[in-house]
């Protein structure tokens, strides 16, 4: 696993601060994931299918709604990747 080195004046104070900042960011990302999942579920309920099946199920889907739906799916993918990355960070002091 790659290592990043930070120079600090007081590691006794810096390590807990860094850990708290990472945990806070994980919590913020988790909130974003939940909101994004709910938005995707709204699209799925509205159209009765997942995005992958929308072309064969909903031939009259508004192009702007499709773009928004695709954007939500992409956002979820990115947020989940960010959360995974944050959860693998280990602060050593």
C-alpha positions in Angstrom: 0.0 0.0 0.0 1.4 3.4 -0.9 2.4 5.7 1.9 1.9 9.5 2.2 4.1 11.3 4.7 3.0 14.5 6.4 5.2 16.6 8.6 3.5 18.1 11.6 4.7 19.9 14.7 2.7 17.8 17.2 1.7 14.3 16.0 -0.2 13.7 19.3 -2.7 16.4 18.2 -2.4 15.9 14.4 -3.3 12.2 14.3 -6.7 12.5 16.0 -7.4 15.6 14.0 -6.7 13.8 10.7 -8.7 10.8 11.8 -11.7 13.0 12.7 -11.5 14.8 9.4 -11.5 11.6 7.5 -14.4 10.2 9.5 -16.3 13.4 9.0 -15.8 13.2 5.2 -16.9 9.5 5.3 -20.1 10.6 7.0 -20.7 13.4 4.4 -20.1 11.0 1.6 -22.5 8.5 3.2 -25.2 11.2 3.3 -24.6 11.9 -0.4 -24.8 8.2 -1.2 -28.1 7.9 0.6 -29.6 11.0 -1.1 -28.4 9.8 -4.5 -29.8 6.3 -3.9 -33.2 7.8 -3.0 -33.2 9.9 -6.2 -32.4 6.8 -8.3 -35.2 4.9 -6.5 -37.6 7.7 -7.4 -36.7 7.3 -11.1 -37.0 3.5 -10.9 -40.4 3.8 -9.2 -41.6 6.4 -11.6 -40.6 4.3 -14.7 -40.9 0.8 -13.2 -37.4 -0.3 -14.2 -33.7 0.2 -13.7 -31.8 2.5 -16.0 -30.3 -0.4 -17.9 -33.8 -1.5 -19.0 -35.3 2.0 -19.7 -34.8 2.0 -23.5 -36.8 -1.2 -23.9 -39.4 -0.3 -21.2 -40.0 3.5 -21.6 -39.7 4.6 -25.3 -41.0 8.1 -24.5 -38.6 9.0 -21.7 -37.8 12.7 -21.6 -34.2 13.1 -22.7 -33.5 15.6 -19.8 -34.8 13.1 -17.3 -32.6 10.4 -18.8 -29.6 12.6 -18.5 -30.5 13.4 -14.9 -31.0 9.7 -14.1 -27.7 8.8 -15.7 -26.0 11.6 -13.8 -27.4 10.2 -10.5 -26.1 6.7 -11.3 -22.7 8.1 -12.2 -22.7 10.2 -9.0 -23.5 7.1 -6.9 -20.6 5.2 -8.5 -18.2 8.1 -7.8 -19.4 8.6 -4.2 -19.1 4.9 -3.4 -15.6 4.8 -4.8 -14.7 7.9 -2.7 -16.1 6.3 0.4 -14.2 3.1 -0.3 -11.0 5.0 -0.7 -11.6 7.0 2.5 -12.3 3.9 4.4 -9.0 2.3 3.4 -6.9 5.3 4.8 -5.0 4.4 7.9 -3.4 7.3 9.9 -0.2 6.2 11.7 1.3 8.4 14.3 
